[in-house]
Structures are given as structure tokens and as C-alpha cells.
């Protein structure tokens, strides 16, 4: 029998374009499940932390939603790609080290190598979720096309060639998020109950 103490029961790996609403949806899932069951892992967190250290920048501002990180985004993407080319699992390992919650929500997968790392390390537990919305909706949320960012692998790497377990359409005229999230929340609750039932 598999040792359930060695990792999570379910890993929900989210991807989507900037301003698609990934963070909103992953926060919503964590709020529904509770922080004792579910943690949010951000692959960009360790990336930004390393980048800030190496470039003597303000980490809090790099992690925030403001304009500061936009000044560095293109260079940070290039720097992160170089790191990944040397070691494709570098940021995934940093993001996942030490958390023991039964449900992990990875809020920001951006490349096929991110998904491949989770598939190889946690094949039974990993499920892929895509958040999508129209360009018009993204513009209404403050997005504008930035060359070197929106056409880079960090934004386009999962646009094709991936079979998603669930696709969430985050638009006003789509089915409600409540309705779309039901199968994901059910899977997460079942995963959490496996841990509670295991002595």
C-alpha cells in the first residue's frame, strides 16, 4: 500500500494567461477548502525571491500586483528561462519543499516542463486545470499586450498540446464559477477525506 504521509493526495496545477483570473480562482478554492486542508503554491514565488536576491530588488514589490514588477518582468522571464534550461525542476522543487497539506493548489504553471515535473514526481495526484477568458475580458481587467512577455513561453507554453482535466471559463457570460468549480472541489474534498480516514 502507498504511504500517504509522503506527499499530497491531490495536486491541482493551474495555468492561464495573465489577467485570466487564476489567482482569484485558486484563492477561492483555498477559502472553500480551508487552509488546514489546502495550500497555494506559487512557482513564481521562489523565482521572484531568487531574482530579487541576485539583483538586489524589493521582493515584496516583485510579489505584489503593482507596476514595480512590470519594470523587471521581461528580464526576470529571461533569467528564469536560463535557470530552467540548467535545471527544469529548480523552481518546482523550491515551491513544493516542506508542505504537508493533503491538497496542493499550484496557481501559476507556465510551461510544459512545470507540468512534466509534477507528472513525474506525483503521477497519481496531479490534475491540470486551465483558466481561460477572452482577450476583451483580460483588457477590462487591466491587461495590455507586452512584447517579450505575452509572446514568451511563460505566457504561451501551455496554449496547445496539453490535455487539461478541467477548463474553467472565467467570463461574465459563462456558467457560474460555483458550478464550474464543483467537480474540482469534490475531488479535493475526497482527497482530504482520504487523509482524515487514514490512521
Backbone bond lengths (Angstrom), bond angles and torsions (degrees), N, CA, C in turn:
res aa  C-N    CA-C-N  psi(-1)  N-CA   C-N-CA  omega(-1)  CA-C   N-CA-C  phi
1 X - - - 1.456 - - 1.524 109.97 -
2 X 1.325 115.90 142.74 1.464 121.36 -177.61 1.521 110.42 -70.39
3 X 1.319 116.26 140.85 1.462 121.58 177.51 1.518 109.58 -79.24
4 X 1.342 116.03 112.67 1.455 119.68 -177.36 1.524 112.56 -78.63
5 X 1.320 117.95 -12.25 1.452 119.91 -179.49 1.516 113.08 -79.28
6 X 1.306 118.29 -4.39 1.461 120.93 -172.90 1.522 113.90 -91.69
7 X 1.304 119.10 2.10 1.459 119.82 -179.96 1.504 111.63 171.43
8 X 1.300 116.93 -173.26 1.459 121.25 -177.68 1.523 112.20 -73.29
9 X 1.310 115.71 159.56 1.461 121.83 174.08 1.527 112.03 -87.01
10 X 1.340 116.71 -26.62 1.459 121.57 -179.56 1.521 108.75 -146.62
11 X 1.333 115.29 134.08 1.468 121.17 174.25 1.527 107.01 -122.71
12 X 1.320 115.78 116.12 1.463 122.39 176.88 1.523 107.24 -98.30
13 X 1.329 116.32 109.14 1.464 121.10 -177.05 1.528 108.02 -100.20
14 X 1.328 115.72 109.39 1.463 122.45 -176.75 1.515 111.09 -94.07
15 X 1.334 115.22 143.67 1.458 121.78 171.79 1.519 108.57 -141.09
16 X 1.316 115.55 162.56 1.462 121.72 178.51 1.516 109.22 164.53
17 X 1.296 115.18 166.33 1.464 121.42 -178.92 1.530 111.00 -71.69
18 X 1.346 115.50 163.85 1.467 119.50 172.94 1.523 108.98 -58.21
19 X 1.316 115.92 139.62 1.473 124.44 179.17 1.529 112.99 65.86
20 X 1.332 117.13 21.09 1.475 119.45 174.33 1.527 110.88 -82.26
21 X 1.333 117.09 -17.89 1.454 121.15 179.10 1.516 114.01 103.03
22 X 1.336 117.74 19.13 1.479 120.79 -179.27 1.524 111.63 -57.15
23 X 1.326 116.85 -48.89 1.469 119.53 -177.20 1.527 111.11 -63.77
24 X 1.310 117.02 -41.30 1.469 120.67 178.61 1.533 110.04 -58.58
25 X 1.328 115.86 -46.34 1.467 120.52 -176.80 1.522 111.33 -70.42
26 X 1.329 118.15 -41.57 1.467 119.05 -179.97 1.530 110.68 -68.28
27 X 1.330 117.82 -35.76 1.466 120.35 174.61 1.527 110.64 -64.15
28 X 1.317 116.60 -40.54 1.464 121.58 178.27 1.537 110.91 -60.46
29 X 1.324 115.94 -43.05 1.473 120.10 178.85 1.527 110.23 -63.28
30 X 1.321 117.01 -45.49 1.464 118.98 179.57 1.534 110.92 -62.92
31 X 1.320 117.26 -39.99 1.467 120.12 178.40 1.521 111.25 -62.40
32 X 1.331 116.85 -38.75 1.468 120.30 179.39 1.517 112.37 -68.58
33 X 1.330 116.34 -41.06 1.464 120.71 -175.30 1.525 112.53 -83.53
34 X 1.324 116.56 -30.97 1.457 121.60 -176.86 1.514 111.64 95.37
35 X 1.321 115.67 146.44 1.470 120.36 -175.65 1.525 112.69 -72.61
36 X 1.342 117.87 -14.30 1.466 118.62 176.34 1.532 111.21 -76.75
37 X 1.327 117.17 -18.69 1.466 122.87 -178.51 1.524 111.84 -104.35
38 X 1.325 115.84 -34.32 1.465 120.79 -166.25 1.526 111.04 -130.96
39 X 1.322 116.05 137.20 1.463 120.49 172.74 1.525 108.64 -123.83
40 X 1.327 114.99 150.83 1.463 120.79 174.86 1.523 107.73 -100.96
41 X 1.320 115.31 126.07 1.461 122.02 177.06 1.525 107.94 -110.52
42 X 1.302 116.13 126.84 1.465 120.83 179.84 1.528 108.59 -111.83
43 X 1.316 115.56 115.72 1.466 119.45 178.55 1.524 110.90 -64.40
44 X 1.333 116.01 -27.69 1.470 119.21 179.94 1.524 111.93 -73.16
45 X 1.337 118.18 -20.57 1.466 120.33 179.98 1.512 112.69 -60.56
46 X 1.349 118.69 -57.32 1.464 119.32 178.21 1.530 112.52 -62.58
47 X 1.334 116.65 -34.35 1.464 119.78 178.22 1.527 108.94 -61.20
48 X 1.333 116.82 -49.51 1.463 120.47 -177.84 1.529 111.06 -66.70
49 X 1.325 116.59 -35.48 1.461 120.10 178.78 1.535 110.82 -63.22
50 X 1.341 116.03 -47.83 1.465 120.08 178.85 1.527 111.18 -63.53
51 X 1.345 115.42 -43.58 1.465 120.39 -179.27 1.530 110.02 -62.39
52 X 1.333 117.07 -44.62 1.468 120.82 179.75 1.521 110.98 -61.47
53 X 1.343 116.84 -42.72 1.463 120.34 179.48 1.521 111.07 -61.80
54 X 1.330 115.54 -47.47 1.466 119.40 -175.52 1.527 113.24 -71.31
55 X 1.363 116.46 -23.21 1.464 120.17 -176.51 1.532 112.51 -113.51
56 X 1.341 116.60 8.27 1.467 122.25 177.76 1.531 111.78 54.10
57 X 1.359 116.38 53.66 1.467 122.17 -178.72 1.527 110.44 -114.42
58 X 1.317 115.82 167.42 1.464 123.01 -179.79 1.533 109.17 -80.51
59 X 1.330 116.92 107.29 1.466 121.44 -176.54 1.518 111.97 -62.65
60 X 1.332 118.37 -42.41 1.467 120.73 -178.42 1.524 111.22 -58.65
61 X 1.326 116.43 -40.37 1.466 118.84 178.94 1.527 111.47 -72.38
62 X 1.333 117.47 -33.84 1.473 119.64 176.63 1.518 110.97 -65.46
63 X 1.345 116.83 -33.78 1.467 120.74 -179.88 1.516 112.43 -80.02
64 X 1.312 118.39 -19.43 1.461 122.53 -175.29 1.514 113.43 -80.30
65 X 1.346 115.10 175.34 1.472 120.30 -176.79 1.527 114.11 -86.05
66 X 1.333 118.75 -4.73 1.457 121.84 -172.02 1.516 115.40 -76.17
67 X 1.337 115.91 -173.59 1.468 121.95 -174.63 1.530 114.44 -74.30
68 X 1.329 118.19 -16.50 1.470 121.03 -176.90 1.521 111.34 -54.79
69 X 1.336 116.75 -49.11 1.471 118.78 -176.43 1.527 111.75 -67.30
70 X 1.337 116.88 -25.33 1.469 119.11 179.46 1.524 110.86 -66.35
71 X 1.327 117.44 -29.00 1.467 120.97 177.36 1.523 111.79 -62.65
72 X 1.333 115.72 -30.25 1.463 121.46 -173.84 1.522 113.92 -110.16
73 X 1.339 116.89 -4.67 1.463 120.39 -170.56 1.530 113.08 -55.28
74 X 1.328 118.98 -50.83 1.472 121.26 -175.93 1.536 110.85 -61.60
75 X 1.335 117.21 -43.80 1.463 119.83 179.51 1.529 110.60 -68.63
76 X 1.329 116.48 -38.21 1.468 120.51 179.13 1.538 109.90 -63.56
77 X 1.319 117.40 -38.25 1.467 121.26 177.18 1.527 110.05 -61.93
78 X 1.339 116.71 -48.02 1.470 120.37 178.83 1.530 110.94 -60.19
79 X 1.331 115.82 -45.09 1.467 121.11 179.70 1.537 110.24 -60.90
80 X 1.341 116.79 -44.70 1.466 121.11 179.27 1.520 112.26 -64.06
81 X 1.326 116.44 -38.84 1.477 120.22 178.06 1.522 110.44 -63.30
82 X 1.330 117.21 -41.63 1.464 120.17 177.91 1.525 110.84 -61.70
83 X 1.332 116.73 -42.43 1.467 121.17 177.80 1.529 110.54 -61.81
84 X 1.339 116.03 -45.01 1.471 120.52 -179.56 1.520 111.76 -65.80
85 X 1.325 116.92 -35.64 1.465 119.67 178.12 1.524 110.85 -63.51
86 X 1.319 117.04 -31.84 1.460 120.88 176.98 1.526 111.45 -77.43
87 X 1.359 116.79 -34.32 1.467 122.23 -175.49 1.525 107.69 -157.47
88 X 1.334 116.78 98.01 1.469 120.69 -171.73 1.528 113.85 -63.40
89 X 1.321 119.14 -23.12 1.456 121.08 -179.29 1.519 114.96 -98.85
90 X 1.327 116.79 7.65 1.467 121.00 -173.22 1.531 112.66 -53.20
91 X 1.342 117.50 -54.70 1.461 120.55 -175.45 1.526 111.72 -74.84
92 X 1.326 118.06 -31.25 1.466 120.98 176.72 1.526 110.47 -63.33
93 X 1.324 116.54 -43.47 1.474 120.26 179.05 1.522 111.10 -63.15
94 X 1.331 116.48 -43.33 1.469 119.32 179.47 1.528 110.75 -63.14
95 X 1.324 117.33 -42.30 1.471 120.81 -176.41 1.526 112.38 -68.15
96 X 1.321 117.55 -31.51 1.462 120.39 -173.18 1.522 113.52 -98.10
97 X 1.299 118.59 -2.97 1.465 119.01 -174.79 1.524 110.62 -70.46
98 X 1.337 114.52 123.21 1.450 120.22 169.31 1.514 118.42 92.76
99 X 1.312 121.12 -11.55 1.467 118.40 -177.78 1.519 111.21 -85.16
100 X 1.315 116.64 133.53 1.467 122.06 -174.87 1.529 113.55 -113.38
101 X 1.319 119.39 13.29 1.463 121.48 -179.72 1.534 109.41 -68.04
102 X 1.337 118.17 150.71 1.463 119.81 179.25 1.530 114.35 -70.09
103 X 1.340 116.82 -24.37 1.470 120.28 -179.88 1.522 108.87 -124.14
104 X 1.331 115.57 122.17 1.456 121.82 173.63 1.521 108.14 -104.64
105 X 1.326 116.20 133.57 1.456 121.94 173.48 1.524 106.82 -114.85
106 X 1.318 116.16 108.90 1.468 121.58 177.45 1.524 105.67 -89.45
107 X 1.333 116.08 114.37 1.466 119.29 -167.45 1.521 114.90 -86.53
108 X 1.334 117.96 -10.47 1.464 116.71 -167.95 1.528 114.81 -149.18
109 X 1.317 117.63 49.37 1.473 119.28 172.86 1.527 108.25 -65.34
110 X 1.311 116.29 137.92 1.463 119.43 -175.03 1.514 114.14 -126.82
111 X 1.332 116.80 -17.79 1.462 120.25 -173.32 1.511 110.01 -135.03
112 X 1.318 115.18 158.67 1.454 120.37 176.11 1.528 110.33 -59.64
113 X 1.326 117.75 -35.89 1.473 120.01 179.93 1.529 111.53 -63.02
114 X 1.344 118.11 -30.90 1.474 120.61 174.94 1.522 109.73 -62.81
115 X 1.331 116.07 -50.07 1.468 120.28 -179.94 1.522 110.98 -62.20
116 X 1.328 116.13 -43.20 1.469 119.95 -178.76 1.520 111.43 -61.33
117 X 1.323 117.15 -35.88 1.466 120.00 178.66 1.535 110.13 -63.20
118 X 1.332 116.84 -46.96 1.469 119.90 179.48 1.522 111.22 -66.53
119 X 1.341 116.67 -40.12 1.471 119.17 178.41 1.524 110.95 -61.39
120 X 1.326 116.60 -39.53 1.473 119.12 -176.74 1.526 112.02 -75.89
121 X 1.326 118.26 -36.86 1.466 121.48 -177.50 1.525 112.71 -84.37
122 X 1.332 117.07 -32.66 1.464 121.96 -175.16 1.536 109.98 -136.44
123 X 1.326 118.25 63.12 1.472 119.91 -172.59 1.535 113.74 -63.52
124 X 1.311 117.41 -36.55 1.466 120.52 -178.17 1.530 111.95 -73.38
125 X 1.323 116.90 -33.80 1.452 121.08 -170.83 1.531 115.25 -90.90
126 X 1.314 118.15 -21.06 1.465 121.26 -169.01 1.528 112.76 -81.27
127 X 1.336 114.87 128.99 1.468 123.56 173.36 1.522 107.55 -128.64
128 X 1.327 116.33 139.09 1.468 121.67 -177.25 1.522 110.65 -103.09
129 X 1.331 115.04 133.25 1.459 121.38 -178.52 1.527 108.21 -127.30
130 X 1.316 116.39 128.27 1.466 121.54 178.19 1.524 108.77 -107.67
131 X 1.326 117.32 130.89 1.460 122.78 173.17 1.521 106.62 -104.76
132 X 1.319 115.59 127.26 1.461 119.08 -178.12 1.525 110.74 -135.44
133 X 1.315 114.41 154.53 1.454 122.11 171.83 1.527 107.22 -160.11
134 X 1.313 115.71 170.20 1.464 119.92 -176.90 1.529 110.79 -74.32
135 X 1.321 115.20 159.62 1.460 120.51 175.34 1.525 110.25 -60.01
136 X 1.331 116.04 -38.08 1.468 120.58 179.62 1.536 110.67 -59.63
137 X 1.321 116.83 -43.71 1.463 120.57 178.33 1.520 110.55 -65.08
138 X 1.325 117.46 -40.91 1.463 120.58 178.68 1.525 110.78 -62.14
139 X 1.336 117.15 -40.09 1.469 121.25 177.90 1.529 109.51 -62.69
140 X 1.327 117.31 -42.82 1.468 120.88 178.10 1.527 111.47 -61.08
141 X 1.321 116.87 -27.10 1.469 121.60 178.90 1.527 112.46 -89.27
142 X 1.343 117.16 5.54 1.457 120.28 174.58 1.519 115.41 104.62
143 X 1.330 117.99 5.92 1.458 120.38 -179.20 1.526 110.81 -82.23
144 X 1.312 116.93 142.08 1.464 121.88 166.31 1.524 106.96 -141.30
145 X 1.309 115.42 146.11 1.461 121.08 -175.70 1.524 110.25 -62.12
146 X 1.326 115.62 130.98 1.465 122.23 177.42 1.519 108.13 -122.98
147 X 1.359 118.32 112.72 1.461 120.38 177.63 1.532 110.76 -58.78
148 X 1.324 115.76 141.81 1.454 120.54 -178.71 1.517 113.23 85.28
149 X 1.342 116.10 -11.13 1.467 121.55 176.87 1.525 109.11 -116.60
150 X 1.325 116.11 -60.91 1.463 120.50 -174.81 1.523 113.95 -76.33
151 X 1.323 117.57 -10.22 1.460 120.57 174.61 1.526 111.43 -111.26
152 X 1.339 116.81 11.46 1.471 121.73 179.17 1.528 110.06 -90.76
153 X 1.329 115.57 166.01 1.470 120.26 179.89 1.521 111.54 -57.70
154 X 1.344 117.15 -31.15 1.457 120.34 -178.42 1.526 112.21 -63.71
155 X 1.324 118.38 -19.79 1.467 121.72 176.22 1.523 112.83 -109.28
156 X 1.322 117.74 -24.00 1.469 120.82 -172.36 1.525 113.99 -114.14
157 X 1.332 117.47 -5.51 1.460 120.98 -172.03 1.507 115.73 -62.61
158 X 1.343 117.51 -22.03 1.473 120.43 -179.04 1.525 111.95 -116.76
159 X 1.331 116.76 19.25 1.463 120.23 -179.41 1.524 113.13 -70.52
160 X 1.318 117.33 -23.82 1.467 119.75 179.36 1.521 108.88 -150.31
161 X 1.322 115.28 162.98 1.455 121.10 175.84 1.516 114.82 81.74
162 X 1.338 117.86 9.86 1.465 121.78 179.31 1.517 108.83 -122.61
163 X 1.316 115.52 134.06 1.461 120.14 174.57 1.530 107.45 -96.83
164 X 1.321 116.04 114.23 1.456 121.18 -177.90 1.528 110.12 -90.64
165 X 1.328 114.99 142.42 1.461 120.01 175.74 1.524 110.69 -71.54
166 X 1.319 116.14 -37.49 1.461 121.73 176.67 1.518 109.54 -140.50
167 X 1.334 115.61 144.74 1.468 121.98 173.48 1.524 106.69 -122.53
168 X 1.319 116.06 123.90 1.464 122.97 178.96 1.519 107.85 -104.56
169 X 1.328 116.76 123.22 1.462 121.43 176.46 1.523 107.27 -98.35
170 X 1.321 115.16 111.45 1.462 121.97 -173.59 1.527 109.69 -99.89
171 X 1.319 114.52 73.10 1.469 123.44 -177.36 1.523 108.90 -133.03
172 X 1.312 115.62 154.25 1.467 120.12 179.02 1.529 111.80 -61.49
173 X 1.337 118.02 -35.83 1.468 119.85 -175.77 1.533 113.38 -94.84
174 X 1.329 117.63 7.94 1.474 121.60 177.00 1.528 108.68 -86.01
175 X 1.331 117.26 167.41 1.466 118.71 171.83 1.529 109.33 -54.85
176 X 1.322 116.63 152.31 1.468 120.31 -176.00 1.525 110.63 -57.95
177 X 1.336 115.26 149.82 1.461 119.47 176.18 1.525 110.09 -59.33
178 X 1.327 115.94 -37.03 1.466 120.46 178.12 1.528 110.45 -54.40
179 X 1.302 115.70 -47.32 1.470 120.87 -179.64 1.528 111.38 -67.26
180 X 1.324 117.23 -44.54 1.465 121.13 -178.33 1.530 112.62 -67.30
181 X 1.332 116.77 -31.42 1.465 120.26 -177.12 1.526 113.71 -83.22
182 X 1.326 118.33 -11.62 1.466 120.71 -176.19 1.530 113.73 -52.82
183 X 1.342 120.00 -49.88 1.470 118.31 -178.67 1.534 112.95 -65.22
184 X 1.329 116.98 -31.75 1.469 120.84 178.94 1.529 109.37 -70.42
185 X 1.325 116.47 -46.58 1.464 120.33 179.41 1.526 110.96 -63.15
186 X 1.325 116.42 -38.09 1.475 119.90 178.80 1.530 110.05 -63.52
187 X 1.335 117.60 -45.28 1.467 120.95 179.07 1.530 110.28 -61.84
188 X 1.333 116.79 -40.46 1.466 120.33 -179.94 1.524 111.11 -66.95
189 X 1.324 117.09 -41.74 1.470 120.20 178.92 1.526 110.92 -65.00
190 X 1.325 116.94 -38.19 1.469 120.29 176.63 1.532 110.67 -65.03
191 X 1.331 117.12 -40.92 1.466 120.45 178.37 1.525 110.72 -63.07
192 X 1.330 116.21 -43.00 1.466 119.99 179.59 1.530 110.58 -65.16
193 X 1.322 117.34 -36.11 1.472 119.47 -179.95 1.521 111.72 -69.27
194 X 1.325 117.92 -28.14 1.470 120.72 175.51 1.523 110.83 -62.26
195 X 1.320 115.71 -40.02 1.461 120.05 179.95 1.522 110.07 -69.02
196 X 1.327 116.99 -44.03 1.457 120.71 -179.47 1.528 111.67 -63.74
197 X 1.359 116.26 -33.29 1.461 120.71 -177.51 1.525 112.52 -80.08
198 X 1.336 116.73 -16.80 1.463 120.54 -175.88 1.533 108.91 -87.83
199 X 1.349 118.51 116.40 1.468 120.16 -176.73 1.508 112.67 -67.34
